[in-house]
Amino acid sequence: MDNKFLKSCLLILVAFVIFGAGFFSGTVFGSILPNNPLRNMLGMNDATATPSETNPAGPTVTVEGGTSATQVPDYSQRSPAELKELFAPFWESWDLLHKNFVDQPLDDTALMRGAISGMLAATGDKHTSYMDPDQFKQANTSMEGEYEGIGAWVDITGEYVEIISPMKGSPAEAAGLKANDIVIAVNGVDMTGTPGDLVLKQILGPAGEEVKLTIRRGEETFDVSIIRQKITIPVVDYEMREDGIGYVALYTFNDQATQQLRNALDDLMAQNPKGLILDLRDNGGGYLVTAIEVVSEFVSKGVVMYEEYGDGTRDAYEAQRGGRATEIPLVVLVNEGTASASEITAGAIQDLGRGKLVGTVTYGKGSVQSWISLKSEDSGVRITIARWLTPNGRQISDVGLTPDVIVEYTQEDVDAGVDPQLNAAVDLLLGK
């Protein structure tokens, strides 16, 4: 009787787990269906999409660390027999390795993860990669508000880890790291040929411990020692200036950004500002959903971005209603650290004639990555599934956005406590 009861309990537990997994999968993957309410929430225009197209807008997929869209692959093109034949060399190699490799036993988990990494790398796309459980956890934690490290947005997809921008008030900023700095060594160890995610793992670490980075900046190479800290990712900073201009700096597009921006705009707009400055300098990006929400605070209607897939079809994202600052004169500050979701926002404002961009050419991150957790372990894959375009159809990848008014911000300006880009924005709004 006890065994029977135990078996019944186990069956109920298994059924619950299967149902729960199915429900979660329905939430994650069901949200990509063309008629899903999440698409309507984002104001997506399905008239440009083919019936076979699928496109999510939920919290499980990302634009460089944030939420984005994806397409469901068609696995029906190959039969089980064809797949078995296709993977025969893989399993043959697996067997030969286990029978002949000099150092035994082999770590099968490491081999499995290496196979996935190699498969994704074989696409030739630097943004498509595998993340082991530690990397996947760190990648998601850094968008949730806190982590331990040096406090910098980085690009891990190139030959070396590249600094996109240091976070405001971070150890990276205090150490003088800048956009486009290249990390060529960590703690004296050359990182040439080391995958970016492994380099990042060495840069991150417990708060209070020191890490030494060897930086290449142009033709110059130098060492920087940084004490890691617990990093709280800054979101919004704002003020009403004495000249009557409202100023809002947005530092990331995480899940707190929209509400904090709305709170700031409510406060500023109640003071009847003459104009508004949106500072997106050194904003490394984040969630796509947040980008659409943020740009909708400044743009009242119209397409604010497109996603273009490999077959040439596009999805259009439209501005949501109810923005708080859709009429006030607007200037957006950008620089080489303005990337991804920040470029979506700035590009829409520029193309739609809603405001002027002031600063320097932006980073140029215009492809869309879907971060998907694997069901079988706590790891994930990052897959490039689309490119995003501005409302006028401009591609940003490797090009960036060119400001309407180009203003440099030099080290001499920093040392003198002068911000010529901010000053230029104020002059534009005041008509000087």
Number of C-alpha atoms within 10 A of each C-alpha: 6 7 8 9 10 11 12 12 12 12 12 12 12 12 12 12 12 12 12 12 13 12 13 12 13 12 13 17 18 17 20 23 19 21 13 15 13 18 20 16 12 17 19 23 17 17 10 13 16 12 10 9 18 21 24 24 26 22 16 19 25 25 27 27 25 29 27 28 25 25 17 14 8 7 7 7 9 11 10 10 8 11 11 13 11 11 11 12 11 13 11 10 12 14 11 11 13 15 10 9 10 9 7 10 8 12 9 11 9 11 12 12 15 14 14 16 17 13 14 19 15 12 13 9 12 15 21 21 23 25 24 19 15 11 18 20 14 18 18 15 14 19 20 14 16 14 22 19 28 26 26 24 22 21 21 19 16 12 16 20 24 23 22 26 28 25 24 17 13 20 22 25 17 14 14 9 20 19 20 19 20 24 26 24 21 20 16 12 11 12 19 13 9 14 15 21 20 14 19 19 13 13 21 18 19 13 15 13 12 17 19 16 20 21 20 17 15 9 5 7 13 10 16 15 15 20 17 22 21 17 20 16 21 19 20 21 14 18 14 17 12 7 11 15 23 25 22 21 21 23 24 27 28 24 19 16 22 22 14 15 22 18 13 19 22 13 15 21 17 8 13 13 17 15 22 25 23 21 28 25 22 28 29 30 31 26 29 29 26 24 28 24 24 25 26 25 20 24 29 18 16 16 19 27 27 26 24 20 18 9 7 8 14 23 22 22 22 24 24 23 14 13 19 18 21 17 12 16 19 25 27 26 25 30 29 22 28 31 32 32 32 31 28 28 27 31 26 26 24 21 17 16 11 20 22 21 27 24 24 24 21 26 27 19 27 26 21 29 26 27 30 19 17 13 10 7 9 14 18 21 20 23 22 23 19 25 19 25 24 25 21 15 13 17 19 24 17 12 14 23 28 18 21 16 16 16 21 15 16 12 10 9 12 11 8 9 9 14 14 16 21 20 11 19 27 23 11 17 17 14 7 7
